[in-house]
Amino acid sequence: MPLAIGTGAWTIATAVLAALHPAMARDGRGWWLWVGVCGIALGLWGLGFLAVRRRRARRVRRGG
């Protein structure tokens, strides 16, 4: 659950950064947008990793 909340927060932050990107790029901070994109990507990877881990743990508990 905390991972999903964090990924959602990165998504909101990235949307805000995307809206402000032209002004930030003029000030030399255009790269901030990519920090948000990386946060979303890592969060989605983490969600997938946890799903696989949970599935394997359930399979081991069942003995299969």
Backbone atoms as SQL, in Angstrom:
CREATE TABLE atoms (id INTEGER PRIMARY KEY, chain TEXT, resi INTEGER, resn TEXT, atom TEXT, x REAL, y REAL, z REAL);
INSERT INTO atoms VALUES
  (1, 'A', 1, 'MET', 'N', 0.809, -1.206, 0.000),
  (2, 'A', 1, 'MET', 'CA', 0.000, 0.000, 0.000),
  (3, 'A', 1, 'MET', 'C', 0.854, 1.274, 0.000),
  (4, 'A', 2, 'PRO', 'N', 1.889, 1.380, 0.854),
  (5, 'A', 2, 'PRO', 'CA', 2.702, 2.598, 0.822),
  (6, 'A', 2, 'PRO', 'C', 3.381, 2.816, -0.533),
  (7, 'A', 3, 'LEU', 'N', 3.749, 1.714, -1.201),
  (8, 'A', 3, 'LEU', 'CA', 4.386, 1.852, -2.506),
  (9, 'A', 3, 'LEU', 'C', 3.410, 2.445, -3.521),
  (10, 'A', 4, 'ALA', 'N', 2.166, 2.031, -3.465),
  (11, 'A', 4, 'ALA', 'CA', 1.157, 2.577, -4.379),
  (12, 'A', 4, 'ALA', 'C', 0.902, 4.052, -4.083),
  (13, 'A', 5, 'ILE', 'N', 0.906, 4.413, -2.821),
  (14, 'A', 5, 'ILE', 'CA', 0.708, 5.821, -2.454),
  (15, 'A', 5, 'ILE', 'C', 1.880, 6.656, -2.956),
  (16, 'A', 6, 'GLY', 'N', 3.089, 6.142, -2.775),
  (17, 'A', 6, 'GLY', 'CA', 4.267, 6.858, -3.253),
  (18, 'A', 6, 'GLY', 'C', 4.277, 7.023, -4.761),
  (19, 'A', 7, 'THR', 'N', 3.887, 5.969, -5.474),
  (20, 'A', 7, 'THR', 'CA', 3.818, 6.044, -6.932),
  (21, 'A', 7, 'THR', 'C', 2.765, 7.060, -7.366),
  (22, 'A', 8, 'GLY', 'N', 1.647, 7.092, -6.661),
  (23, 'A', 8, 'GLY', 'CA', 0.614, 8.091, -6.957),
  (24, 'A', 8, 'GLY', 'C', 1.109, 9.506, -6.701),
  (25, 'A', 9, 'ALA', 'N', 1.880, 9.669, -5.633),
  (26, 'A', 9, 'ALA', 'CA', 2.438, 10.993, -5.325),
  (27, 'A', 9, 'ALA', 'C', 3.413, 11.428, -6.417),
  (28, 'A', 10, 'TRP', 'N', 4.237, 10.498, -6.902),
  (29, 'A', 10, 'TRP', 'CA', 5.152, 10.827, -7.996),
  (30, 'A', 10, 'TRP', 'C', 4.372, 11.194, -9.256),
  (31, 'A', 11, 'THR', 'N', 3.258, 10.522, -9.485),
  (32, 'A', 11, 'THR', 'CA', 2.439, 10.820, -10.666),
  (33, 'A', 11, 'THR', 'C', 1.880, 12.237, -10.583),
  (34, 'A', 12, 'ILE', 'N', 1.384, 12.614, -9.423),
  (35, 'A', 12, 'ILE', 'CA', 0.862, 13.976, -9.241),
  (36, 'A', 12, 'ILE', 'C', 1.985, 14.998, -9.382),
  (37, 'A', 13, 'ALA', 'N', 3.118, 14.714, -8.754),
  (38, 'A', 13, 'ALA', 'CA', 4.249, 15.637, -8.846),
  (39, 'A', 13, 'ALA', 'C', 4.722, 15.791, -10.289),
  (40, 'A', 14, 'THR', 'N', 4.734, 14.703, -11.033),
  (41, 'A', 14, 'THR', 'CA', 5.163, 14.765, -12.430),
  (42, 'A', 14, 'THR', 'C', 4.182, 15.579, -13.266),
  (43, 'A', 15, 'ALA', 'N', 2.902, 15.459, -12.975),
  (44, 'A', 15, 'ALA', 'CA', 1.906, 16.260, -13.702),
  (45, 'A', 15, 'ALA', 'C', 2.125, 17.749, -13.434),
  (46, 'A', 16, 'VAL', 'N', 2.406, 18.092, -12.195),
  (47, 'A', 16, 'VAL', 'CA', 2.680, 19.493, -11.853),
  (48, 'A', 16, 'VAL', 'C', 3.955, 19.958, -12.553),
  (49, 'A', 17, 'LEU', 'N', 4.992, 19.126, -12.512),
  (50, 'A', 17, 'LEU', 'CA', 6.249, 19.478, -13.169),
  (51, 'A', 17, 'LEU', 'C', 6.075, 19.629, -14.679),
  (52, 'A', 18, 'ALA', 'N', 5.231, 18.787, -15.263),
  (53, 'A', 18, 'ALA', 'CA', 4.983, 18.891, -16.708),
  (54, 'A', 18, 'ALA', 'C', 4.313, 20.219, -17.044),
  (55, 'A', 19, 'ALA', 'N', 3.395, 20.653, -16.186),
  (56, 'A', 19, 'ALA', 'CA', 2.718, 21.926, -16.421),
  (57, 'A', 19, 'ALA', 'C', 3.691, 23.099, -16.285),
  (58, 'A', 20, 'LEU', 'N', 4.661, 22.966, -15.382),
  (59, 'A', 20, 'LEU', 'CA', 5.621, 24.043, -15.140),
  (60, 'A', 20, 'LEU', 'C', 6.904, 23.907, -15.953),
  (61, 'A', 21, 'HIS', 'N', 6.988, 22.897, -16.766),
  (62, 'A', 21, 'HIS', 'CA', 8.235, 22.588, -17.463),
  (63, 'A', 21, 'HIS', 'C', 8.801, 23.733, -18.290),
  (64, 'A', 22, 'PRO', 'N', 8.012, 24.440, -19.094),
  (65, 'A', 22, 'PRO', 'CA', 8.618, 25.513, -19.891),
  (66, 'A', 22, 'PRO', 'C', 9.339, 26.567, -19.042),
  (67, 'A', 23, 'ALA', 'N', 8.718, 26.992, -17.962),
  (68, 'A', 23, 'ALA', 'CA', 9.352, 27.992, -17.103),
  (69, 'A', 23, 'ALA', 'C', 10.574, 27.423, -16.399),
  (70, 'A', 24, 'MET', 'N', 10.475, 26.170, -15.972),
  (71, 'A', 24, 'MET', 'CA', 11.596, 25.551, -15.280),
  (72, 'A', 24, 'MET', 'C', 12.759, 25.318, -16.232),
  (73, 'A', 25, 'ALA', 'N', 12.466, 24.972, -17.479),
  (74, 'A', 25, 'ALA', 'CA', 13.521, 24.753, -18.471),
  (75, 'A', 25, 'ALA', 'C', 14.288, 26.048, -18.733),
  (76, 'A', 26, 'ARG', 'N', 13.585, 27.156, -18.728),
  (77, 'A', 26, 'ARG', 'CA', 14.260, 28.450, -18.921),
  (78, 'A', 26, 'ARG', 'C', 15.230, 28.739, -17.781),
  (79, 'A', 27, 'ASP', 'N', 14.903, 28.254, -16.588),
  (80, 'A', 27, 'ASP', 'CA', 15.757, 28.485, -15.417),
  (81, 'A', 27, 'ASP', 'C', 16.806, 27.394, -15.231),
  (82, 'A', 28, 'GLY', 'N', 16.893, 26.455, -16.173),
  (83, 'A', 28, 'GLY', 'CA', 17.874, 25.392, -16.082),
  (84, 'A', 28, 'GLY', 'C', 17.450, 24.231, -15.213),
  (85, 'A', 29, 'ARG', 'N', 16.154, 24.139, -14.919),
  (86, 'A', 29, 'ARG', 'CA', 15.655, 23.037, -14.085),
  (87, 'A', 29, 'ARG', 'C', 14.691, 22.128, -14.840),
  (88, 'A', 30, 'GLY', 'N', 14.835, 22.073, -16.139),
  (89, 'A', 30, 'GLY', 'CA', 13.965, 21.228, -16.951),
  (90, 'A', 30, 'GLY', 'C', 14.141, 19.749, -16.664),
  (91, 'A', 31, 'TRP', 'N', 15.296, 19.390, -16.128),
  (92, 'A', 31, 'TRP', 'CA', 15.574, 17.983, -15.815),
  (93, 'A', 31, 'TRP', 'C', 14.703, 17.463, -14.673),
  (94, 'A', 32, 'TRP', 'N', 14.106, 18.339, -13.890),
  (95, 'A', 32, 'TRP', 'CA', 13.259, 17.905, -12.770),
  (96, 'A', 32, 'TRP', 'C', 12.112, 17.021, -13.248),
  (97, 'A', 33, 'LEU', 'N', 11.612, 17.287, -14.438),
  (98, 'A', 33, 'LEU', 'CA', 10.521, 16.472, -14.978),
  (99, 'A', 33, 'LEU', 'C', 10.940, 15.002, -15.051),
  (100, 'A', 34, 'TRP', 'N', 12.175, 14.763, -15.449),
  (101, 'A', 34, 'TRP', 'CA', 12.655, 13.393, -15.590),
  (102, 'A', 34, 'TRP', 'C', 12.844, 12.703, -14.245),
  (103, 'A', 35, 'VAL', 'N', 13.047, 13.462, -13.202),
  (104, 'A', 35, 'VAL', 'CA', 13.102, 12.882, -11.855),
  (105, 'A', 35, 'VAL', 'C', 11.731, 12.277, -11.524),
  (106, 'A', 36, 'GLY', 'N', 10.677, 13.020, -11.842),
  (107, 'A', 36, 'GLY', 'CA', 9.323, 12.506, -11.615),
  (108, 'A', 36, 'GLY', 'C', 9.016, 11.285, -12.458),
  (109, 'A', 37, 'VAL', 'N', 9.446, 11.304, -13.716),
  (110, 'A', 37, 'VAL', 'CA', 9.226, 10.151, -14.593),
  (111, 'A', 37, 'VAL', 'C', 9.952, 8.924, -14.038),
  (112, 'A', 38, 'CYS', 'N', 11.169, 9.121, -13.559),
  (113, 'A', 38, 'CYS', 'CA', 11.918, 8.003, -12.958),
  (114, 'A', 38, 'CYS', 'C', 11.234, 7.506, -11.686),
  (115, 'A', 39, 'GLY', 'N', 10.674, 8.409, -10.898),
  (116, 'A', 39, 'GLY', 'CA', 9.946, 8.007, -9.694),
  (117, 'A', 39, 'GLY', 'C', 8.752, 7.137, -10.026),
  (118, 'A', 40, 'ILE', 'N', 8.030, 7.500, -11.068),
  (119, 'A', 40, 'ILE', 'CA', 6.886, 6.688, -11.497),
  (120, 'A', 40, 'ILE', 'C', 7.360, 5.332, -11.998),
  (121, 'A', 41, 'ALA', 'N', 8.400, 5.331, -12.826),
  (122, 'A', 41, 'ALA', 'CA', 8.907, 4.075, -13.392),
  (123, 'A', 41, 'ALA', 'C', 9.383, 3.126, -12.295),
  (124, 'A', 42, 'LEU', 'N', 10.128, 3.649, -11.330),
  (125, 'A', 42, 'LEU', 'CA', 10.600, 2.797, -10.233),
  (126, 'A', 42, 'LEU', 'C', 9.442, 2.299, -9.372),
  (127, 'A', 43, 'GLY', 'N', 8.436, 3.144, -9.166),
  (128, 'A', 43, 'GLY', 'CA', 7.266, 2.725, -8.401),
  (129, 'A', 43, 'GLY', 'C', 6.501, 1.611, -9.098),
  (130, 'A', 44, 'LEU', 'N', 6.336, 1.729, -10.410),
  (131, 'A', 44, 'LEU', 'CA', 5.637, 0.685, -11.157),
  (132, 'A', 44, 'LEU', 'C', 6.438, -0.610, -11.160),
  (133, 'A', 45, 'TRP', 'N', 7.756, -0.500, -11.290),
  (134, 'A', 45, 'TRP', 'CA', 8.601, -1.684, -11.214),
  (135, 'A', 45, 'TRP', 'C', 8.451, -2.346, -9.837),
  (136, 'A', 46, 'GLY', 'N', 8.453, -1.537, -8.800),
  (137, 'A', 46, 'GLY', 'CA', 8.302, -2.062, -7.441),
  (138, 'A', 46, 'GLY', 'C', 6.962, -2.746, -7.229),
  (139, 'A', 47, 'LEU', 'N', 5.909, -2.179, -7.774),
  (140, 'A', 47, 'LEU', 'CA', 4.592, -2.810, -7.654),
  (141, 'A', 47, 'LEU', 'C', 4.576, -4.169, -8.342),
  (142, 'A', 48, 'GLY', 'N', 5.183, -4.244, -9.510),
  (143, 'A', 48, 'GLY', 'CA', 5.265, -5.522, -10.213),
  (144, 'A', 48, 'GLY', 'C', 6.104, -6.530, -9.453),
  (145, 'A', 49, 'PHE', 'N', 7.224, -6.076, -8.910),
  (146, 'A', 49, 'PHE', 'CA', 8.107, -6.947, -8.130),
  (147, 'A', 49, 'PHE', 'C', 7.373, -7.509, -6.920),
  (148, 'A', 50, 'LEU', 'N', 6.651, -6.668, -6.213),
  (149, 'A', 50, 'LEU', 'CA', 5.923, -7.134, -5.029),
  (150, 'A', 50, 'LEU', 'C', 4.804, -8.111, -5.398),
  (151, 'A', 51, 'ALA', 'N', 4.157, -7.877, -6.532),
  (152, 'A', 51, 'ALA', 'CA', 3.096, -8.794, -6.962),
  (153, 'A', 51, 'ALA', 'C', 3.665, -10.189, -7.224),
  (154, 'A', 52, 'VAL', 'N', 4.811, -10.249, -7.890),
  (155, 'A', 52, 'VAL', 'CA', 5.447, -11.535, -8.164),
  (156, 'A', 52, 'VAL', 'C', 5.878, -12.189, -6.862),
  (157, 'A', 53, 'ARG', 'N', 6.441, -11.406, -5.967),
  (158, 'A', 53, 'ARG', 'CA', 6.910, -11.937, -4.679),
  (159, 'A', 53, 'ARG', 'C', 5.751, -12.512, -3.856),
  (160, 'A', 54, 'ARG', 'N', 4.638, -11.788, -3.815),
  (161, 'A', 54, 'ARG', 'CA', 3.462, -12.283, -3.075),
  (162, 'A', 54, 'ARG', 'C', 2.924, -13.574, -3.686),
  (163, 'A', 55, 'ARG', 'N', 2.891, -13.602, -5.007),
  (164, 'A', 55, 'ARG', 'CA', 2.384, -14.791, -5.697),
  (165, 'A', 55, 'ARG', 'C', 3.254, -16.007, -5.376),
  (166, 'A', 56, 'ARG', 'N', 4.563, -15.819, -5.401),
  (167, 'A', 56, 'ARG', 'CA', 5.472, -16.928, -5.074),
  (168, 'A', 56, 'ARG', 'C', 5.337, -17.349, -3.618),
  (169, 'A', 57, 'ALA', 'N', 5.165, -16.397, -2.719),
  (170, 'A', 57, 'ALA', 'CA', 5.021, -16.731, -1.301),
  (171, 'A', 57, 'ALA', 'C', 3.748, -17.544, -1.068),
  (172, 'A', 58, 'ARG', 'N', 2.659, -17.167, -1.734),
  (173, 'A', 58, 'ARG', 'CA', 1.413, -17.935, -1.613),
  (174, 'A', 58, 'ARG', 'C', 1.593, -19.353, -2.133),
  (175, 'A', 59, 'ARG', 'N', 2.307, -19.496, -3.235),
  (176, 'A', 59, 'ARG', 'CA', 2.532, -20.809, -3.818),
  (177, 'A', 59, 'ARG', 'C', 3.359, -21.687, -2.872),
  (178, 'A', 60, 'VAL', 'N', 4.356, -21.107, -2.225),
  (179, 'A', 60, 'VAL', 'CA', 5.185, -21.862, -1.277),
  (180, 'A', 60, 'VAL', 'C', 4.366, -22.280, -0.062),
  (181, 'A', 61, 'ARG', 'N', 3.509, -21.388, 0.428),
  (182, 'A', 61, 'ARG', 'CA', 2.666, -21.731, 1.586),
  (183, 'A', 61, 'ARG', 'C', 1.716, -22.881, 1.282),
  (184, 'A', 62, 'ARG', 'N', 1.236, -22.931, 0.051),
  (185, 'A', 62, 'ARG', 'CA', 0.332, -24.015, -0.351),
  (186, 'A', 62, 'ARG', 'C', 1.072, -25.314, -0.609),
  (187, 'A', 63, 'GLY', 'N', 2.376, -25.216, -0.702),
  (188, 'A', 63, 'GLY', 'CA', 3.166, -26.420, -0.944),
  (189, 'A', 63, 'GLY', 'C', 3.365, -26.746, -2.397),
  (190, 'A', 64, 'GLY', 'N', 3.138, -25.779, -3.262),
  (191, 'A', 64, 'GLY', 'CA', 3.259, -26.084, -4.684),
  (192, 'A', 64, 'GLY', 'C', 4.319, -25.337, -5.304);
